[in-house]
Amino acid sequence: MMMAWRLLVFGSLLILAMSCITQPQKVKHHTATSRIFPTSGTDEPTMSIAQVPPTPPRDKPTTLPDTLKLSTGRYYALVIGINRYQHIPRLKTAVNDARTVAKVLQNQYGFQVTELLDEKATRKNILRQLERLGNTLTENDHLLIYYAGHGYFDKKRQKAYWQPVEAEDYEYTWIIADRITSGIKANAARNILIVSDSCYSGTLTRGWTPTLKNNRQRYLQKMLETRSRLLIASGGDEPVSDSGGEGHSIFAKHFLKGLRNMEEQAFTAEELFKKYLQTQVQLNSHQTPKFQLFRNSDHEGGDFVFYKQ
């Protein structure tokens, strides 16, 4: 049984997953699109990394509006998108999704963005960038990881994988989600958000239902100050659409709409999810988006706060 998924955030941890394939350990032939998420590793990359020009360093830390006098630190994003797979079926919208997300994060939110697209999104390069971020970010930083590509979920072993551009029909060419989770735990960044428009193991996450405070300023401040490790996935275990979003996947279309149209200057990943993803994606597809925290990742109850520049 094969399933298609796709998955995407920084400072706070955010992930999105979109497609899954369920089969034995060896996958014969992919007939549906799928997408997953990786973590840092020790592999040395062999290819150069394509980067969006970084946002100029801020002389002074950004502060949230009105009376919220809290430094937000720096925001970083690793954006991965793969259409042109070398050995398994290609996708249609993943690269356009990734490029557009990277542009919005950089131009509207001041993120320093690194892109890995198509041939640059090798297993070694993905793991190298995750390791680099783990070694360089500090407790005042925020990290968002966005992934749009094939993913595989092995139901028998309860293991999930992201599939890099050179992925074959064998799991040793993939990136197991466990490595992503361990990398998240080791990363010093205060808030990490993974947005995965692909498949991601439900065994690595659990539901989270924080309560909003009456005082919004104090709530945002608390979310910023408190460590978080969160995931936004485009679906659970059901197949995920790679099209239907006017040049984007259904999930990416509504994620981008939320980033562009949220009325508040500062808002949390949970607020974006509830307003633009939870209902809208379900109404326009057979997917059920998930907003969860990572188990055993030192999540302390915070949230990823987006702040428009």
C-alpha positions as protocol buffer text, in pm:
chain_id: "A"
residue {
  index: 1
  type: MET
  ca { x: 0 y: 0 z: 0 }
}
residue {
  index: 2
  type: MET
  ca { x: 149 y: 331 z: -102 }
}
residue {
  index: 3
  type: MET
  ca { x: 54 y: 675 z: 13 }
}
residue {
  index: 4
  type: ALA
  ca { x: 151 y: 1021 z: -100 }
}
residue {
  index: 5
  type: TRP
  ca { x: 246 y: 1294 z: 143 }
}
residue {
  index: 6
  type: ARG
  ca { x: 419 y: 1619 z: 170 }
}
residue {
  index: 7
  type: LEU
  ca { x: 564 y: 1810 z: 471 }
}
residue {
  index: 8
  type: LEU
  ca { x: 741 y: 2217 z: 644 }
}
residue {
  index: 9
  type: VAL
  ca { x: 968 y: 2613 z: 1041 }
}
residue {
  index: 10
  type: PHE
  ca { x: 1266 y: 2750 z: 1268 }
}
residue {
  index: 11
  type: GLY
  ca { x: 1351 y: 2913 z: 1615 }
}
residue {
  index: 12
  type: SER
  ca { x: 1067 y: 2703 z: 1732 }
}
residue {
  index: 13
  type: LEU
  ca { x: 1053 y: 2360 z: 1580 }
}
residue {
  index: 14
  type: LEU
  ca { x: 797 y: 2305 z: 1310 }
}
residue {
  index: 15
  type: ILE
  ca { x: 748 y: 2024 z: 1064 }
}
residue {
  index: 16
  type: LEU
  ca { x: 493 y: 1934 z: 798 }
}
residue {
  index: 17
  type: ALA
  ca { x: 443 y: 1602 z: 635 }
}
residue {
  index: 18
  type: MET
  ca { x: 255 y: 1524 z: 320 }
}
residue {
  index: 19
  type: SER
  ca { x: 295 y: 1182 z: 168 }
}
residue {
  index: 20
  type: CYS
  ca { x: 354 y: 833 z: 283 }
}
residue {
  index: 21
  type: ILE
  ca { x: 414 y: 492 z: 132 }
}
residue {
  index: 22
  type: THR
  ca { x: 334 y: 181 z: 329 }
}
residue {
  index: 23
  type: GLN
  ca { x: 515 y: -138 z: 221 }
}
residue {
  index: 24
  type: PRO
  ca { x: 762 y: -392 z: 346 }
}
residue {
  index: 25
  type: GLN
  ca { x: 1117 y: -291 z: 405 }
}
residue {
  index: 26
  type: LYS
  ca { x: 1189 y: -296 z: 30 }
}
residue {
  index: 27
  type: VAL
  ca { x: 965 y: -79 z: -184 }
}
residue {
  index: 28
  type: LYS
  ca { x: 903 y: -225 z: -529 }
}
residue {
  index: 29
  type: HIS
  ca { x: 757 y: 58 z: -732 }
}
residue {
  index: 30
  type: HIS
  ca { x: 623 y: 392 z: -618 }
}
residue {
  index: 31
  type: THR
  ca { x: 288 y: 475 z: -767 }
}
residue {
  index: 32
  type: ALA
  ca { x: 191 y: 765 z: -547 }
}
residue {
  index: 33
  type: THR
  ca { x: 362 y: 1080 z: -433 }
}
residue {
  index: 34
  type: SER
  ca { x: 495 y: 1101 z: -83 }
}
residue {
  index: 35
  type: ARG
  ca { x: 696 y: 1328 z: 144 }
}
residue {
  index: 36
  type: ILE
  ca { x: 907 y: 1303 z: 486 }
}
residue {
  index: 37
  type: PHE
  ca { x: 1159 y: 1473 z: 726 }
}
residue {
  index: 38
  type: PRO
  ca { x: 1533 y: 1417 z: 832 }
}
residue {
  index: 39
  type: THR
  ca { x: 1775 y: 1504 z: 1114 }
}
residue {
  index: 40
  type: SER
  ca { x: 2141 y: 1583 z: 1147 }
}
residue {
  index: 41
  type: GLY
  ca { x: 2404 y: 1324 z: 1083 }
}
residue {
  index: 42
  type: THR
  ca { x: 2775 y: 1270 z: 1042 }
}
residue {
  index: 43
  type: ASP
  ca { x: 2781 y: 1213 z: 665 }
}
residue {
  index: 44
  type: GLU
  ca { x: 2999 y: 1451 z: 468 }
}
residue {
  index: 45
  type: PRO
  ca { x: 2823 y: 1614 z: 171 }
}
residue {
  index: 46
  type: THR
  ca { x: 2962 y: 1608 z: -181 }
}
residue {
  index: 47
  type: MET
  ca { x: 2758 y: 1887 z: -337 }
}
residue {
  index: 48
  type: SER
  ca { x: 2743 y: 2260 z: -286 }
}
residue {
  index: 49
  type: ILE
  ca { x: 2447 y: 2414 z: -110 }
}
residue {
  index: 50
  type: ALA
  ca { x: 2214 y: 2657 z: -284 }
}
residue {
  index: 51
  type: GLN
  ca { x: 2127 y: 2947 z: -57 }
}
residue {
  index: 52
  type: VAL
  ca { x: 1886 y: 3234 z: -65 }
}
residue {
  index: 53
  type: PRO
  ca { x: 2086 y: 3550 z: 9 }
}
residue {
  index: 54
  type: PRO
  ca { x: 2074 y: 3581 z: 390 }
}
residue {
  index: 55
  type: THR
  ca { x: 1887 y: 3862 z: 552 }
}
residue {
  index: 56
  type: PRO
  ca { x: 2137 y: 4131 z: 666 }
}
residue {
  index: 57
  type: PRO
  ca { x: 2229 y: 4080 z: 1034 }
}
residue {
  index: 58
  type: ARG
  ca { x: 2028 y: 4294 z: 1272 }
}
residue {
  index: 59
  type: ASP
  ca { x: 2229 y: 4538 z: 1478 }
}
residue {
  index: 60
  type: LYS
  ca { x: 1967 y: 4519 z: 1749 }
}
residue {
  index: 61
  type: PRO
  ca { x: 1740 y: 4226 z: 1833 }
}
residue {
  index: 62
  type: THR
  ca { x: 1386 y: 4261 z: 1707 }
}
residue {
  index: 63
  type: THR
  ca { x: 1116 y: 4323 z: 1966 }
}
residue {
  index: 64
  type: LEU
  ca { x: 752 y: 4238 z: 1940 }
}
residue {
  index: 65
  type: PRO
  ca { x: 498 y: 4522 z: 1905 }
}
residue {
  index: 66
  type: ASP
  ca { x: 329 y: 4731 z: 2171 }
}
residue {
  index: 67
  type: THR
  ca { x: 422 y: 4644 z: 2529 }
}
residue {
  index: 68
  type: LEU
  ca { x: 587 y: 4310 z: 2456 }
}
residue {
  index: 69
  type: LYS
  ca { x: 948 y: 4398 z: 2531 }
}
residue {
  index: 70
  type: LEU
  ca { x: 1113 y: 4068 z: 2445 }
}
residue {
  index: 71
  type: SER
  ca { x: 1400 y: 4010 z: 2208 }
}
residue {
  index: 72
  type: THR
  ca { x: 1299 y: 3758 z: 1944 }
}
residue {
  index: 73
  type: GLY
  ca { x: 1656 y: 3667 z: 1853 }
}
residue {
  index: 74
  type: ARG
  ca { x: 1738 y: 3555 z: 1500 }
}
residue {
  index: 75
  type: TYR
  ca { x: 1521 y: 3341 z: 1275 }
}
residue {
  index: 76
  type: TYR
  ca { x: 1665 y: 3069 z: 1050 }
}
residue {
  index: 77
  type: ALA
  ca { x: 1502 y: 2837 z: 798 }
}
residue {
  index: 78
  type: LEU
  ca { x: 1611 y: 2527 z: 610 }
}
residue {
  index: 79
  type: VAL
  ca { x: 1378 y: 2479 z: 313 }
}
residue {
  index: 80
  type: ILE
  ca { x: 1386 y: 2152 z: 117 }
}
residue {
  index: 81
  type: GLY
  ca { x: 1191 y: 2079 z: -201 }
}
residue {
  index: 82
  type: ILE
  ca { x: 1231 y: 1788 z: -445 }
}
residue {
  index: 83
  type: ASN
  ca { x: 1053 y: 1728 z: -776 }
}
residue {
  index: 84
  type: ARG
  ca { x: 1316 y: 1565 z: -996 }
}
residue {
  index: 85
  type: TYR
  ca { x: 1380 y: 1236 z: -821 }
}
residue {
  index: 86
  type: GLN
  ca { x: 1643 y: 1022 z: -990 }
}
residue {
  index: 87
  type: HIS
  ca { x: 1504 y: 674 z: -922 }
}
residue {
  index: 88
  type: ILE
  ca { x: 1146 y: 707 z: -798 }
}
residue {
  index: 89
  type: PRO
  ca { x: 843 y: 892 z: -939 }
}
residue {
  index: 90
  type: ARG
  ca { x: 881 y: 1268 z: -963 }
}
residue {
  index: 91
  type: LEU
  ca { x: 660 y: 1525 z: -795 }
}
residue {
  index: 92
  type: LYS
  ca { x: 497 y: 1830 z: -951 }
}
residue {
  index: 93
  type: THR
  ca { x: 474 y: 2111 z: -697 }
}
residue {
  index: 94
  type: ALA
  ca { x: 734 y: 2048 z: -424 }
}
residue {
  index: 95
  type: VAL
  ca { x: 1002 y: 2282 z: -561 }
}
residue {
  index: 96
  type: ASN
  ca { x: 759 y: 2566 z: -630 }
}
residue {
  index: 97
  type: ASP
  ca { x: 616 y: 2520 z: -280 }
}
residue {
  index: 98
  type: ALA
  ca { x: 963 y: 2536 z: -124 }
}
residue {
  index: 99
  type: ARG
  ca { x: 1078 y: 2837 z: -325 }
}
residue {
  index: 100
  type: THR
  ca { x: 766 y: 3036 z: -244 }
}
residue {
  index: 101
  type: VAL
  ca { x: 780 y: 2951 z: 126 }
}
residue {
  index: 102
  type: ALA
  ca { x: 1148 y: 3053 z: 136 }
}
residue {
  index: 103
  type: LYS
  ca { x: 1070 y: 3387 z: -30 }
}
residue {
  index: 104
  type: VAL
  ca { x: 784 y: 3468 z: 209 }
}
residue {
  index: 105
  type: LEU
  ca { x: 986 y: 3373 z: 517 }
}
residue {
  index: 106
  type: GLN
  ca { x: 1275 y: 3589 z: 404 }
}
residue {
  index: 107
  type: ASN
  ca { x: 1089 y: 3893 z: 275 }
}
residue {
  index: 108
  type: GLN
  ca { x: 802 y: 3916 z: 524 }
}
residue {
  index: 109
  type: TYR
  ca { x: 953 y: 3764 z: 838 }
}
residue {
  index: 110
  type: GLY
  ca { x: 1327 y: 3833 z: 814 }
}
residue {
  index: 111
  type: PHE
  ca { x: 1442 y: 3470 z: 816 }
}
residue {
  index: 112
  type: GLN
  ca { x: 1793 y: 3378 z: 707 }
}
residue {
  index: 113
  type: VAL
  ca { x: 1709 y: 3100 z: 460 }
}
residue {
  index: 114
  type: THR
  ca { x: 1906 y: 2808 z: 318 }
}
residue {
  index: 115
  type: GLU
  ca { x: 1743 y: 2626 z: 25 }
}
residue {
  index: 116
  type: LEU
  ca { x: 1807 y: 2269 z: -88 }
}
residue {
  index: 117
  type: LEU
  ca { x: 1619 y: 2209 z: -412 }
}
residue {
  index: 118
  type: ASP
  ca { x: 1616 y: 1907 z: -646 }
}
residue {
  index: 119
  type: GLU
  ca { x: 1975 y: 1791 z: -716 }
}
residue {
  index: 120
  type: LYS
  ca { x: 2104 y: 1983 z: -412 }
}
residue {
  index: 121
  type: ALA
  ca { x: 1871 y: 1792 z: -178 }
}
residue {
  index: 122
  type: THR
  ca { x: 2091 y: 1484 z: -143 }
}
residue {
  index: 123
  type: ARG
  ca { x: 2100 y: 1277 z: 173 }
}
residue {
  index: 124
  type: LYS
  ca { x: 2446 y: 1407 z: 261 }
}
residue {
  index: 125
  type: ASN
  ca { x: 2358 y: 1770 z: 201 }
}
residue {
  index: 126
  type: ILE
  ca { x: 2038 y: 1753 z: 405 }
}
residue {
  index: 127
  type: LEU
  ca { x: 2212 y: 1587 z: 699 }
}
residue {
  index: 128
  type: ARG
  ca { x: 2504 y: 1826 z: 674 }
}
residue {
  index: 129
  type: GLN
  ca { x: 2281 y: 2133 z: 692 }
}
residue {
  index: 130
  type: LEU
  ca { x: 2089 y: 1992 z: 988 }
}
residue {
  index: 131
  type: GLU
  ca { x: 2417 y: 1925 z: 1165 }
}
residue {
  index: 132
  type: ARG
  ca { x: 2550 y: 2272 z: 1082 }
}
residue {
  index: 133
  type: LEU
  ca { x: 2241 y: 2435 z: 1227 }
}
residue {
  index: 134
  type: GLY
  ca { x: 2270 y: 2217 z: 1535 }
}
residue {
  index: 135
  type: ASN
  ca { x: 2628 y: 2332 z: 1587 }
}
residue {
  index: 136
  type: THR
  ca { x: 2578 y: 2705 z: 1527 }
}
residue {
  index: 137
  type: LEU
  ca { x: 2239 y: 2814 z: 1664 }
}
residue {
  index: 138
  type: THR
  ca { x: 2208 y: 2950 z: 2016 }
}
residue {
  index: 139
  type: GLU
  ca { x: 1935 y: 2951 z: 2280 }
}
residue {
  index: 140
  type: ASN
  ca { x: 1816 y: 3289 z: 2153 }
}
residue {
  index: 141
  type: ASP
  ca { x: 1757 y: 3164 z: 1798 }
}
residue {
  index: 142
  type: HIS
  ca { x: 1455 y: 3012 z: 1625 }
}
residue {
  index: 143
  type: LEU
  ca { x: 1461 y: 2747 z: 1354 }
}
residue {
  index: 144
  type: LEU
  ca { x: 1201 y: 2642 z: 1099 }
}
residue {
  index: 145
  type: ILE
  ca { x: 1252 y: 2339 z: 876 }
}
residue {
  index: 146
  type: TYR
  ca { x: 1026 y: 2298 z: 574 }
}
residue {
  index: 147
  type: TYR
  ca { x: 1024 y: 1974 z: 377 }
}
residue {
  index: 148
  type: ALA
  ca { x: 835 y: 1900 z: 55 }
}
residue {
  index: 149
  type: GLY
  ca { x: 920 y: 1567 z: -102 }
}
residue {
  index: 150
  type: HIS
  ca { x: 862 y: 1192 z: -92 }
}
residue {
  index: 151
  type: GLY
  ca { x: 827 y: 1007 z: 236 }
}
residue {
  index: 152
  type: TYR
  ca { x: 785 y: 647 z: 343 }
}
residue {
  index: 153
  type: PHE
  ca { x: 623 y: 497 z: 651 }
}
residue {
  index: 154
  type: ASP
  ca { x: 702 y: 137 z: 742 }
}
residue {
  index: 155
  type: LYS
  ca { x: 396 y: 27 z: 942 }
}
residue {
  index: 156
  type: LYS
  ca { x: 549 y: -301 z: 1051 }
}
residue {
  index: 157
  type: ARG
  ca { x: 852 y: -134 z: 1208 }
}
residue {
  index: 158
  type: GLN
  ca { x: 670 y: 193 z: 1288 }
}
residue {
  index: 159
  type: LYS
  ca { x: 949 y: 391 z: 1125 }
}
residue {
  index: 160
  type: ALA
  ca { x: 919 y: 697 z: 901 }
}
residue {
  index: 161
  type: TYR
  ca { x: 1163 y: 831 z: 644 }
}
residue {
  index: 162
  type: TRP
  ca { x: 1229 y: 1128 z: 420 }
}
residue {
  index: 163
  type: GLN
  ca { x: 1348 y: 1040 z: 73 }
}
residue {
  index: 164
  type: PRO
  ca { x: 1626 y: 1260 z: -75 }
}
residue {
  index: 165
  type: VAL
  ca { x: 1669 y: 1321 z: -446 }
}
residue {
  index: 166
  type: GLU
  ca { x: 1884 y: 1010 z: -503 }
}
residue {
  index: 167
  type: ALA
  ca { x: 1654 y: 780 z: -301 }
}
residue {
  index: 168
  type: GLU
  ca { x: 1615 y: 427 z: -437 }
}
residue {
  index: 169
  type: ASP
  ca { x: 1387 y: 140 z: -337 }
}
residue {
  index: 170
  type: TYR
  ca { x: 1598 y: 64 z: -30 }
}
residue {
  index: 171
  type: GLU
  ca { x: 1577 y: 235 z: 307 }
}
residue {
  index: 172
  type: TYR
  ca { x: 1953 y: 277 z: 347 }
}
residue {
  index: 173
  type: THR
  ca { x: 1928 y: 553 z: 84 }
}
residue {
  index: 174
  type: TRP
  ca { x: 1665 y: 742 z: 287 }
}
residue {
  index: 175
  type: ILE
  ca { x: 1674 y: 957 z: 602 }
}
residue {
  index: 176
  type: ILE
  ca { x: 1509 y: 801 z: 904 }
}
residue {
  index: 177
  type: ALA
  ca { x: 1293 y: 1035 z: 1113 }
}
residue {
  index: 178
  type: ASP
  ca { x: 1471 y: 925 z: 1431 }
}
residue {
  index: 179
  type: ARG
  ca { x: 1778 y: 1118 z: 1317 }
}
residue {
  index: 180
  type: ILE
  ca { x: 1571 y: 1431 z: 1277 }
}
residue {
  index: 181
  type: THR
  ca { x: 1422 y: 1397 z: 1622 }
}
residue {
  index: 182
  type: SER
  ca { x: 1760 y: 1338 z: 1787 }
}
residue {
  index: 183
  type: GLY
  ca { x: 1901 y: 1639 z: 1604 }
}
residue {
  index: 184
  type: ILE
  ca { x: 1614 y: 1853 z: 1725 }
}
residue {
  index: 185
  type: LYS
  ca { x: 1678 y: 1751 z: 2083 }
}
residue {
  index: 186
  type: ALA
  ca { x: 2047 y: 1840 z: 2057 }
}
residue {
  index: 187
  type: ASN
  ca { x: 1989 y: 2175 z: 1885 }
}
residue {
  index: 188
  type: ALA
  ca { x: 2030 y: 2472 z: 2120 }
}
residue {
  index: 189
  type: ALA
  ca { x: 1770 y: 2688 z: 1941 }
}
residue {
  index: 190
  type: ARG
  ca { x: 1491 y: 2789 z: 2176 }
}
residue {
  index: 191
  type: ASN
  ca { x: 1207 y: 2722 z: 1933 }
}
residue {
  index: 192
  type: ILE
  ca { x: 1206 y: 2473 z: 1648 }
}
residue {
  index: 193
  type: LEU
  ca { x: 922 y: 2412 z: 1407 }
}
residue {
  index: 194
  type: ILE
  ca { x: 919 y: 2143 z: 1141 }
}
residue {
  index: 195
  type: VAL
  ca { x: 666 y: 2186 z: 864 }
}
residue {
  index: 196
  type: SER
  ca { x: 648 y: 1862 z: 672 }
}
residue {
  index: 197
  type: ASP
  ca { x: 446 y: 1832 z: 354 }
}
residue {
  index: 198
  type: SER
  ca { x: 517 y: 1461 z: 358 }
}
residue {
  index: 199
  type: CYS
  ca { x: 491 y: 1154 z: 576 }
}
residue {
  index: 200
  type: TYR
  ca { x: 616 y: 1160 z: 934 }
}
residue {
  index: 201
  type: SER
  ca { x: 592 y: 890 z: 1197 }
}
residue {
  index: 202
  type: GLY
  ca { x: 309 y: 932 z: 1441 }
}
residue {
  index: 203
  type: THR
  ca { x: 511 y: 734 z: 1694 }
}
residue {
  index: 204
  type: LEU
  ca { x: 754 y: 1026 z: 1727 }
}
residue {
  index: 205
  type: THR
  ca { x: 491 y: 1283 z: 1816 }
}
residue {
  index: 206
  type: ARG
  ca { x: 191 y: 1328 z: 2038 }
}
residue {
  index: 207
  type: GLY
  ca { x: -100 y: 1567 z: 2047 }
}
residue {
  index: 208
  type: TRP
  ca { x: -68 y: 1907 z: 2208 }
}
residue {
  index: 209
  type: THR
  ca { x: -350 y: 2135 z: 2318 }
}
residue {
  index: 210
  type: PRO
  ca { x: -213 y: 2448 z: 2485 }
}
residue {
  index: 211
  type: THR
  ca { x: -455 y: 2700 z: 2632 }
}
residue {
  index: 212
  type: LEU
  ca { x: -450 y: 3056 z: 2504 }
}
residue {
  index: 213
  type: LYS
  ca { x: -423 y: 3325 z: 2769 }
}
residue {
  index: 214
  type: ASN
  ca { x: -660 y: 3619 z: 2794 }
}
residue {
  index: 215
  type: ASN
  ca { x: -366 y: 3859 z: 2786 }
}
residue {
  index: 216
  type: ARG
  ca { x: -223 y: 3812 z: 2436 }
}
residue {
  index: 217
  type: GLN
  ca { x: 96 y: 4007 z: 2502 }
}
residue {
  index: 218
  type: ARG
  ca { x: 184 y: 3794 z: 2802 }
}
residue {
  index: 219
  type: TYR
  ca { x: 91 y: 3478 z: 2614 }
}
residue {
  index: 220
  type: LEU
  ca { x: 323 y: 3558 z: 2321 }
}
residue {
  index: 221
  type: GLN
  ca { x: 601 y: 3650 z: 2559 }
}
residue {
  index: 222
  type: LYS
  ca { x: 565 y: 3321 z: 2743 }
}
residue {
  index: 223
  type: MET
  ca { x: 563 y: 3123 z: 2417 }
}
residue {
  index: 224
  type: LEU
  ca { x: 881 y: 3299 z: 2303 }
}
residue {
  index: 225
  type: GLU
  ca { x: 1061 y: 3245 z: 2631 }
}
residue {
  index: 226
  type: THR
  ca { x: 971 y: 2878 z: 2663 }
}
residue {
  index: 227
  type: ARG
  ca { x: 1152 y: 2605 z: 2470 }
}
residue {
  index: 228
  type: SER
  ca { x: 943 y: 2433 z: 2201 }
}
residue {
  index: 229
  type: ARG
  ca { x: 984 y: 2141 z: 1959 }
}
residue {
  index: 230
  type: LEU
  ca { x: 681 y: 2126 z: 1730 }
}
residue {
  index: 231
  type: LEU
  ca { x: 563 y: 1964 z: 1408 }
}
residue {
  index: 232
  type: ILE
  ca { x: 306 y: 2069 z: 1151 }
}
residue {
  index: 233
  type: ALA
  ca { x: 234 y: 1784 z: 911 }
}
residue {
  index: 234
  type: SER
  ca { x: 18 y: 1790 z: 601 }
}
residue {
  index: 235
  type: GLY
  ca { x: -152 y: 1466 z: 696 }
}
residue {
  index: 236
  type: GLY
  ca { x: -164 y: 1169 z: 925 }
}
residue {
  index: 237
  type: ASP
  ca { x: -137 y: 826 z: 765 }
}
residue {
  index: 238
  type: GLU
  ca { x: -362 y: 902 z: 471 }
}
residue {
  index: 239
  type: PRO
  ca { x: -237 y: 988 z: 117 }
}
residue {
  index: 240
  type: VAL
  ca { x: -150 y: 1351 z: 53 }
}
residue {
  index: 241
  type: SER
  ca { x: -216 y: 1549 z: -263 }
}
residue {
  index: 242
  type: ASP
  ca { x: 77 y: 1684 z: -467 }
}
residue {
  index: 243
  type: SER
  ca { x: -142 y: 1928 z: -657 }
}
residue {
  index: 244
  type: GLY
  ca { x: -479 y: 2103 z: -646 }
}
residue {
  index: 245
  type: GLY
  ca { x: -349 y: 2425 z: -493 }
}
residue {
  index: 246
  type: GLU
  ca { x: -310 y: 2648 z: -799 }
}
residue {
  index: 247
  type: GLY
  ca { x: 52 y: 2554 z: -864 }
}
residue {
  index: 248
  type: HIS
  ca { x: 106 y: 2435 z: -507 }
}
residue {
  index: 249
  type: SER
  ca { x: -1 y: 2138 z: -301 }
}
residue {
  index: 250
  type: ILE
  ca { x: -326 y: 2189 z: -107 }
}
residue {
  index: 251
  type: PHE
  ca { x: -129 y: 2206 z: 215 }
}
residue {
  index: 252
  type: ALA
  ca { x: 132 y: 2452 z: 85 }
}
residue {
  index: 253
  type: LYS
  ca { x: -139 y: 2674 z: -63 }
}
residue {
  index: 254
  type: HIS
  ca { x: -306 y: 2725 z: 275 }
}
residue {
  index: 255
  type: PHE
  ca { x: 22 y: 2744 z: 467 }
}
residue {
  index: 256
  type: LEU
  ca { x: 134 y: 3028 z: 240 }
}
residue {
  index: 257
  type: LYS
  ca { x: -206 y: 3194 z: 267 }
}
residue {
  index: 258
  type: GLY
  ca { x: -169 y: 3195 z: 644 }
}
residue {
  index: 259
  type: LEU
  ca { x: 182 y: 3341 z: 636 }
}
residue {
  index: 260
  type: ARG
  ca { x: 68 y: 3617 z: 401 }
}
residue {
  index: 261
  type: ASN
  ca { x: -271 y: 3699 z: 550 }
}
residue {
  index: 262
  type: MET
  ca { x: -253 y: 3659 z: 928 }
}
residue {
  index: 263
  type: GLU
  ca { x: -384 y: 3990 z: 1062 }
}
residue {
  index: 264
  type: GLU
  ca { x: -166 y: 3999 z: 1372 }
}
residue {
  index: 265
  type: GLN
  ca { x: 193 y: 4118 z: 1340 }
}
residue {
  index: 266
  type: ALA
  ca { x: 299 y: 3846 z: 1583 }
}
residue {
  index: 267
  type: PHE
  ca { x: 129 y: 3507 z: 1607 }
}
residue {
  index: 268
  type: THR
  ca { x: 206 y: 3147 z: 1700 }
}
residue {
  index: 269
  type: ALA
  ca { x: 234 y: 2836 z: 1485 }
}
residue {
  index: 270
  type: GLU
  ca { x: -71 y: 2700 z: 1667 }
}
residue {
  index: 271
  type: GLU
  ca { x: -277 y: 3006 z: 1569 }
}
residue {
  index: 272
  type: LEU
  ca { x: -172 y: 2978 z: 1205 }
}
residue {
  index: 273
  type: PHE
  ca { x: -253 y: 2606 z: 1205 }
}
residue {
  index: 274
  type: LYS
  ca { x: -600 y: 2648 z: 1354 }
}
residue {
  index: 275
  type: LYS
  ca { x: -698 y: 2940 z: 1132 }
}
residue {
  index: 276
  type: TYR
  ca { x: -560 y: 2831 z: 794 }
}
residue {
  index: 277
  type: LEU
  ca { x: -469 y: 2461 z: 795 }
}
residue {
  index: 278
  type: GLN
  ca { x: -676 y: 2249 z: 1031 }
}
residue {
  index: 279
  type: THR
  ca { x: -1011 y: 2302 z: 859 }
}
residue {
  index: 280
  type: GLN
  ca { x: -926 y: 2437 z: 514 }
}
residue {
  index: 281
  type: VAL
  ca { x: -700 y: 2149 z: 412 }
}
residue {
  index: 282
  type: GLN
  ca { x: -955 y: 1890 z: 526 }
}
residue {
  index: 283
  type: LEU
  ca { x: -1236 y: 2064 z: 335 }
}
residue {
  index: 284
  type: ASN
  ca { x: -1037 y: 2060 z: 11 }
}
residue {
  index: 285
  type: SER
  ca { x: -872 y: 1717 z: 31 }
}
residue {
  index: 286
  type: HIS
  ca { x: -873 y: 1382 z: 209 }
}
residue {
  index: 287
  type: GLN
  ca { x: -587 y: 1492 z: 433 }
}
residue {
  index: 288
  type: THR
  ca { x: -601 y: 1561 z: 805 }
}
residue {
  index: 289
  type: PRO
  ca { x: -324 y: 1806 z: 902 }
}
residue {
  index: 290
  type: LYS
  ca { x: -154 y: 1751 z: 1236 }
}
residue {
  index: 291
  type: PHE
  ca { x: -9 y: 1991 z: 1492 }
}
residue {
  index: 292
  type: GLN
  ca { x: 197 y: 1801 z: 1746 }
}
residue {
  index: 293
  type: LEU
  ca { x: 501 y: 1814 z: 1970 }
}
residue {
  index: 294
  type: PHE
  ca { x: 799 y: 1582 z: 1947 }
}
residue {
  index: 295
  type: ARG
  ca { x: 830 y: 1322 z: 2215 }
}
residue {
  index: 296
  type: ASN
  ca { x: 1151 y: 1312 z: 2419 }
}
residue {
  index: 297
  type: SER
  ca { x: 1278 y: 1630 z: 2254 }
}
residue {
  index: 298
  type: ASP
  ca { x: 1292 y: 1860 z: 2560 }
}
residue {
  index: 299
  type: HIS
  ca { x: 975 y: 2046 z: 2461 }
}
residue {
  index: 300
  type: GLU
  ca { x: 880 y: 2267 z: 2756 }
}
residue {
  index: 301
  type: GLY
  ca { x: 544 y: 2409 z: 2646 }
}
residue {
  index: 302
  type: GLY
  ca { x: 642 y: 2705 z: 2427 }
}
residue {
  index: 303
  type: ASP
  ca { x: 541 y: 2776 z: 2069 }
}
residue {
  index: 304
  type: PHE
  ca { x: 702 y: 2907 z: 1752 }
}
residue {
  index: 305
  type: VAL
  ca { x: 621 y: 3278 z: 1722 }
}
residue {
  index: 306
  type: PHE
  ca { x: 616 y: 3438 z: 1377 }
}
residue {
  index: 307
  type: TYR
  ca { x: 687 y: 3811 z: 1367 }
}
residue {
  index: 308
  type: LYS
  ca { x: 625 y: 4020 z: 1053 }
}
residue {
  index: 309
  type: GLN
  ca { x: 898 y: 4267 z: 964 }
}
